[in-house]
């Protein structure tokens, strides 16, 4: 019996290798078409970034889409998916890969299949390999990162380029017979219910703050080493502001006004947490010159808007000078700010409503740049 099983496994493995070997290599025409498609996608992303830099309304629209998707995607893929969705005239709810044939991943794991004739959405995916010895110096100079070898003295695996991968929207799928059509989109609010109630539907508390995350946000601020307290308007540090974060040699504190509504209280608390998570307090003190505060305030307010909206609180972002003139048309400033906002917002959202129960994966794309076309 053992020999038969071994021979069977050997034949199966041989067939698998044969199938892999018979897959034809792409032709030069196909490779050129891929390069052109990647270049076009990159141009589309840069054009969107230029619009974000030039028009504050575009920035607010960007925030609304990010909030709706729970800040799940990194900057390049966020823009790429937005562009494709607009071209197709759809309002996407959930993207996922087709999945492995054994049903262990993607839509197949959720007992759904991609319908015939559907074309996937393109997303950027990194191409990784281990560095060669002759590439170390160039890599360190180009990225500004020091190479660190592992315990076996091997060079690390790094991103060397980008490729397209396909993902499919919920509307492109259908339940696999005989499974029922009962897939529930894992929105941030649903994920929060899973964390708090083991999957049972939670009843929102009465009051002005429908999110139910205030205590957790306060705990996150304190975990960063800051003393948090509600304070009287006009008190030390707070003054006339709704909230303030102070980081000095002997002082690390967050104060929020004690006379505001519950909705304003949670928004302000998240705003101050965002200042900490965005690294604003690492660069400047609470008495920083106004010219440095425009971008910092816009980033913090944008993070607060995304997180509040994701948890069901309609929180209009500021439209005063912080937003209306903060970027001054500088595309590099907008790109860096957008990447920071996305990273910090989804870190906060993930901590408050983990995605693990739905076996989702975070977008693997690094957050610090928009991918360039692979060479």
C-alpha positions as CSV (number, residue, x, y, z in Angstrom):
1,X,0.0,0.0,0.0
2,X,2.9,2.4,0.9
3,X,4.6,1.8,-2.4
4,X,1.4,2.4,-4.4
5,X,0.8,5.7,-2.5
6,X,4.3,6.8,-3.1
7,X,4.1,6.0,-6.8
8,X,0.7,7.8,-7.0
9,X,2.2,10.9,-5.4
10,X,5.2,10.8,-7.6
11,X,3.0,10.6,-10.8
12,X,0.9,13.5,-9.5
13,X,4.0,15.6,-8.8
14,X,5.3,14.8,-12.2
15,X,2.1,15.8,-13.9
16,X,2.1,19.1,-11.9
17,X,5.6,19.9,-13.0
18,X,4.7,19.0,-16.5
19,X,1.8,21.4,-16.4
20,X,4.0,24.2,-15.1
21,X,6.7,23.5,-17.8
22,X,4.2,23.6,-20.6
23,X,3.0,27.1,-19.8
24,X,4.3,29.2,-22.6
25,X,6.6,32.1,-21.9
26,X,5.2,35.5,-22.8
27,X,6.1,36.8,-26.3
28,X,7.9,40.0,-26.9
29,X,4.6,41.6,-28.0
30,X,2.9,40.5,-24.8
31,X,5.8,41.8,-22.7
32,X,5.7,45.1,-24.5
33,X,1.9,45.3,-24.0
34,X,2.5,44.8,-20.3
35,X,5.1,47.5,-20.1
36,X,2.8,49.9,-21.9
37,X,-0.1,49.1,-19.6
38,X,2.0,49.6,-16.5
39,X,3.3,52.9,-17.9
40,X,-0.3,54.1,-18.7
41,X,-1.4,53.1,-15.1
42,X,1.5,55.0,-13.6
43,X,0.6,58.1,-15.7
44,X,-3.0,57.9,-14.5
45,X,-1.8,57.8,-10.9
46,X,0.5,60.8,-11.4
47,X,-2.3,62.7,-13.0
48,X,-4.6,62.0,-10.1
49,X,-1.9,63.1,-7.6
50,X,-1.6,66.3,-9.6
51,X,-5.3,67.0,-9.3
52,X,-5.1,66.3,-5.6
53,X,-2.3,68.8,-5.3
54,X,-4.2,71.5,-7.3
55,X,-7.7,71.1,-6.1
56,X,-8.7,70.7,-2.4
57,X,-12.1,69.3,-3.5
58,X,-10.2,66.4,-5.1
59,X,-8.5,65.8,-1.7
60,X,-11.9,65.7,0.1
61,X,-13.3,63.3,-2.5
62,X,-10.2,61.1,-2.1
63,X,-10.8,61.0,1.7
64,X,-14.4,60.0,1.2
65,X,-13.4,57.0,-0.9
66,X,-10.7,56.0,1.5
67,X,-13.1,56.1,4.4
68,X,-15.7,54.0,2.5
69,X,-13.1,51.3,1.9
70,X,-11.7,51.5,5.4
71,X,-8.3,52.7,4.3
72,X,-7.6,49.1,3.2
73,X,-5.4,49.9,0.2
74,X,-2.1,51.7,-0.2
75,X,-1.8,54.9,-2.1
76,X,-0.9,53.5,-5.6
77,X,-3.6,50.8,-5.5
78,X,-6.2,53.1,-4.0
79,X,-5.8,55.4,-7.0
80,X,-5.6,52.6,-9.5
81,X,-8.8,51.0,-8.2
82,X,-10.6,54.3,-8.0
83,X,-9.7,55.0,-11.7
84,X,-10.8,51.6,-12.9
85,X,-14.1,51.7,-11.0
86,X,-14.9,55.2,-12.4
87,X,-14.2,53.9,-15.9
88,X,-16.6,51.0,-15.4
89,X,-19.2,53.2,-13.7
90,X,-19.5,51.0,-10.6
91,X,-19.4,51.7,-6.8
92,X,-17.1,48.9,-5.5
93,X,-17.7,47.3,-2.2
94,X,-15.1,44.5,-1.8
95,X,-12.2,43.3,-3.8
96,X,-10.6,39.9,-3.5
97,X,-8.5,37.5,-5.6
98,X,-10.2,34.6,-7.4
99,X,-8.6,32.2,-4.9
100,X,-6.8,28.8,-5.0
101,X,-8.5,25.8,-6.5
102,X,-8.6,24.0,-3.2
103,X,-10.8,26.8,-1.8
104,X,-8.3,28.0,0.8
105,X,-8.2,31.6,-0.2
106,X,-9.9,34.5,-2.1
107,X,-13.5,34.4,-3.2
108,X,-13.4,30.6,-3.3
109,X,-12.9,30.5,0.5
110,X,-16.1,32.4,0.8
111,X,-17.9,29.9,-1.4
112,X,-18.1,32.3,-4.3
113,X,-16.8,32.1,-7.9
114,X,-16.0,34.8,-10.5
115,X,-18.7,34.8,-13.1
116,X,-17.8,33.9,-16.7
117,X,-16.7,36.8,-18.9
118,X,-15.7,39.1,-16.0
119,X,-12.4,41.1,-16.3
120,X,-10.4,41.6,-13.1
121,X,-9.3,44.9,-11.7
122,X,-5.6,45.5,-11.9
123,X,-3.5,46.2,-8.7
124,X,0.2,46.8,-8.2
125,X,2.0,43.8,-6.6
126,X,5.7,43.8,-5.7
127,X,8.2,41.6,-7.4
128,X,10.7,40.3,-4.8
129,X,14.0,38.5,-4.9
130,X,17.1,38.2,-2.8
131,X,19.7,40.8,-3.4
132,X,23.0,39.9,-5.1
133,X,26.3,40.9,-3.6
134,X,27.1,43.3,-6.5
135,X,23.8,45.1,-5.9
136,X,24.3,46.0,-2.3
137,X,26.0,49.4,-2.7
138,X,23.6,50.6,-5.4
139,X,20.6,49.6,-3.3
140,X,21.8,51.3,-0.2
141,X,22.6,54.5,-2.1
142,X,19.3,54.5,-4.0
143,X,17.0,53.8,-1.0
144,X,19.0,55.2,1.9
145,X,18.5,52.0,3.8
146,X,21.3,50.0,5.3
147,X,21.4,46.3,4.3
148,X,21.0,43.9,7.2
149,X,21.9,40.3,6.7
150,X,20.0,37.4,8.4
151,X,21.4,34.9,10.9
152,X,22.8,32.8,8.0
153,X,24.6,35.9,6.7
154,X,22.3,36.0,3.7
155,X,21.3,39.2,1.9
156,X,17.6,40.2,2.4
157,X,14.7,39.7,0.0
158,X,13.8,43.1,-1.4
159,X,11.3,44.6,-3.9
160,X,13.0,44.9,-7.3
161,X,10.0,45.8,-9.5
162,X,6.3,45.8,-9.8
163,X,3.7,43.8,-11.7
164,X,0.0,43.7,-12.2
165,X,-2.2,41.2,-10.3
166,X,-5.9,40.7,-10.8
167,X,-8.6,41.2,-8.2
168,X,-12.4,41.0,-8.5
169,X,-15.2,43.0,-7.1
170,X,-18.1,41.4,-5.2
171,X,-20.5,42.2,-8.1
172,X,-18.4,40.1,-10.4
173,X,-18.9,37.0,-8.3
174,X,-21.8,34.5,-7.6
175,X,-22.2,31.9,-4.9
176,X,-21.0,28.4,-5.7
177,X,-23.9,25.9,-5.8
178,X,-25.3,24.8,-3.5
179,X,-24.0,27.5,-1.1
180,X,-26.4,30.4,-0.2
181,X,-25.7,34.0,-1.3
182,X,-25.1,35.2,2.2
183,X,-21.7,36.9,2.0
184,X,-21.4,39.9,4.2
185,X,-18.9,42.6,3.2
186,X,-16.5,42.9,6.2
187,X,-16.9,46.7,6.7
188,X,-15.1,48.3,9.5
189,X,-18.3,48.4,11.6
190,X,-18.9,44.7,11.0
191,X,-15.3,43.9,12.0
192,X,-15.8,46.0,15.2
193,X,-18.8,43.9,16.1
194,X,-16.9,40.7,15.6
195,X,-14.2,42.0,17.9
196,X,-16.5,43.2,20.6
197,X,-19.4,40.7,20.4
198,X,-18.0,37.5,18.8
199,X,-19.9,38.2,15.6
200,X,-23.2,39.1,17.2
201,X,-24.9,42.3,16.1
202,X,-24.2,45.1,18.5
203,X,-26.8,47.7,19.4
204,X,-25.4,51.2,19.1
205,X,-25.6,53.3,22.2
206,X,-27.9,56.3,22.3
207,X,-26.1,59.7,22.2
208,X,-24.0,61.8,19.9
209,X,-21.1,59.4,19.4
210,X,-22.3,56.2,17.5
211,X,-18.8,54.7,17.2
212,X,-18.3,53.1,20.5
213,X,-14.5,53.4,20.2
214,X,-13.8,56.4,22.5
215,X,-12.3,54.3,25.4
216,X,-10.1,52.3,23.1
217,X,-8.8,55.5,21.4
218,X,-8.0,56.9,24.8
219,X,-6.2,53.7,25.7
220,X,-4.2,53.9,22.4
221,X,-3.1,57.5,23.3
222,X,-2.0,56.4,26.7
223,X,-0.1,53.4,25.3
224,X,1.9,56.0,23.3
225,X,3.1,57.4,26.6
226,X,0.8,60.4,26.8
227,X,-1.4,61.5,29.7
228,X,-4.9,62.0,28.5
229,X,-7.6,64.0,30.2
230,X,-10.7,66.2,29.4
231,X,-10.1,69.8,30.4
232,X,-11.9,73.1,30.8
233,X,-11.7,75.5,27.9
234,X,-9.0,78.1,28.5
235,X,-7.0,75.9,30.8
236,X,-3.3,75.4,30.5
237,X,-2.1,74.2,27.1
238,X,-5.6,73.9,25.7
239,X,-6.6,77.5,25.5
240,X,-9.4,78.0,22.9
241,X,-8.6,74.8,20.9
242,X,-10.8,71.7,20.9
243,X,-7.8,69.6,21.7
244,X,-4.0,69.8,22.0
245,X,-1.1,67.4,22.1
246,X,2.1,68.5,23.9
247,X,5.4,66.8,23.7
248,X,8.3,68.4,25.6
249,X,11.3,67.3,27.6
250,X,9.2,66.7,30.7
251,X,5.7,66.8,29.4
252,X,3.7,64.4,27.2
253,X,0.0,65.0,27.4
254,X,-3.3,65.2,25.4
255,X,-6.1,67.5,26.4
256,X,-9.6,67.6,24.9
257,X,-12.3,70.1,25.8
258,X,-14.8,68.8,28.3
259,X,-17.8,70.8,27.1
260,X,-18.1,69.4,23.6
261,X,-20.5,66.8,22.2
262,X,-19.7,63.2,22.2
263,X,-19.2,63.3,18.4
264,X,-16.7,66.2,18.6
265,X,-15.0,64.5,21.6
266,X,-14.2,61.3,19.7
267,X,-13.2,63.2,16.5
268,X,-10.8,65.4,18.5
269,X,-9.3,62.4,20.4
270,X,-8.6,60.6,17.1
271,X,-7.2,63.9,15.6
272,X,-4.7,64.1,18.5
273,X,-3.8,60.4,18.3
274,X,-3.2,61.0,14.6
275,X,-0.7,63.7,15.4
276,X,1.2,61.2,17.5
277,X,1.0,58.3,15.0
278,X,1.9,60.6,12.0
279,X,5.2,61.6,13.8
280,X,4.3,65.3,14.0
281,X,5.5,65.4,17.6
282,X,8.8,63.9,16.6
283,X,9.5,66.8,14.3
284,X,8.0,69.9,16.0
285,X,6.7,71.0,19.3
286,X,3.2,72.2,20.1
287,X,4.4,75.8,19.6
288,X,5.6,75.1,16.1
289,X,5.3,78.0,13.6
290,X,2.1,78.2,11.7
291,X,3.7,77.4,8.3
292,X,4.6,73.9,9.6
293,X,1.2,73.2,10.9
294,X,-0.8,73.3,7.7
295,X,0.2,69.9,6.5
296,X,0.3,68.4,10.0
297,X,-3.2,69.6,10.7
298,X,-4.5,68.4,7.4
299,X,-3.0,65.0,7.9
300,X,-4.4,64.7,11.4
301,X,-7.8,65.9,10.4
302,X,-7.9,63.6,7.4
303,X,-7.0,60.6,9.5
304,X,-9.8,61.6,12.0
305,X,-12.3,61.9,9.2
306,X,-11.4,58.5,7.7
307,X,-11.6,56.7,11.0
308,X,-14.8,58.4,12.1
309,X,-16.5,57.8,8.8
310,X,-15.4,54.1,8.8
311,X,-17.1,53.7,12.2
312,X,-20.3,55.4,11.2
313,X,-19.8,59.0,12.3
314,X,-20.3,61.5,9.6
315,X,-17.4,63.9,10.3
316,X,-16.9,66.6,7.8
317,X,-13.2,67.5,7.3
318,X,-12.1,71.0,7.7
319,X,-12.4,73.2,4.6
320,X,-10.5,76.2,6.0
321,X,-6.9,77.2,5.3
322,X,-5.6,73.9,6.6
323,X,-7.1,72.2,3.6
324,X,-7.7,75.0,1.1
325,X,-4.0,75.9,0.7
326,X,-1.9,73.5,2.6
327,X,-0.2,71.8,-0.4
328,X,0.2,74.8,-2.6
329,X,0.2,72.5,-5.7
330,X,3.2,70.5,-4.7
331,X,2.6,67.0,-5.9
332,X,5.5,65.5,-3.8
333,X,3.9,67.0,-0.6
334,X,0.5,65.6,-1.5
335,X,1.9,62.2,-2.3
336,X,3.8,62.0,1.0
337,X,0.8,63.3,2.9
338,X,-1.6,60.9,1.3
339,X,0.7,57.9,2.0
340,X,1.0,59.0,5.6
341,X,-2.7,59.5,6.0
342,X,-3.5,56.0,4.5
343,X,-0.9,54.3,6.7
344,X,-1.9,55.9,10.0
345,X,-5.7,55.6,9.3
346,X,-5.6,51.9,8.5
347,X,-3.3,51.2,11.4
348,X,-5.8,52.8,13.7
349,X,-8.8,51.1,12.0
350,X,-7.1,47.7,12.1
351,X,-6.4,48.0,15.8
352,X,-9.9,49.0,16.6
353,X,-11.5,46.5,14.2
354,X,-9.1,43.7,13.2
355,X,-9.5,42.2,9.8
356,X,-8.3,38.8,10.9
357,X,-11.7,37.2,11.3
358,X,-12.3,37.6,7.6
359,X,-8.9,36.2,6.6
360,X,-8.2,39.4,4.7
361,X,-4.7,40.6,4.0
362,X,-3.4,44.1,4.0
363,X,-2.2,45.6,0.7
364,X,1.5,44.5,0.6
365,X,2.6,47.6,-1.3
366,X,5.1,49.8,0.7
367,X,3.5,53.1,1.8
368,X,6.3,55.5,1.2
369,X,6.1,55.9,-2.6
370,X,4.0,55.4,-5.6
371,X,5.4,52.5,-7.6
372,X,7.3,53.3,-10.7
373,X,7.2,51.2,-13.8
374,X,9.5,48.2,-13.5
375,X,12.5,48.2,-15.7
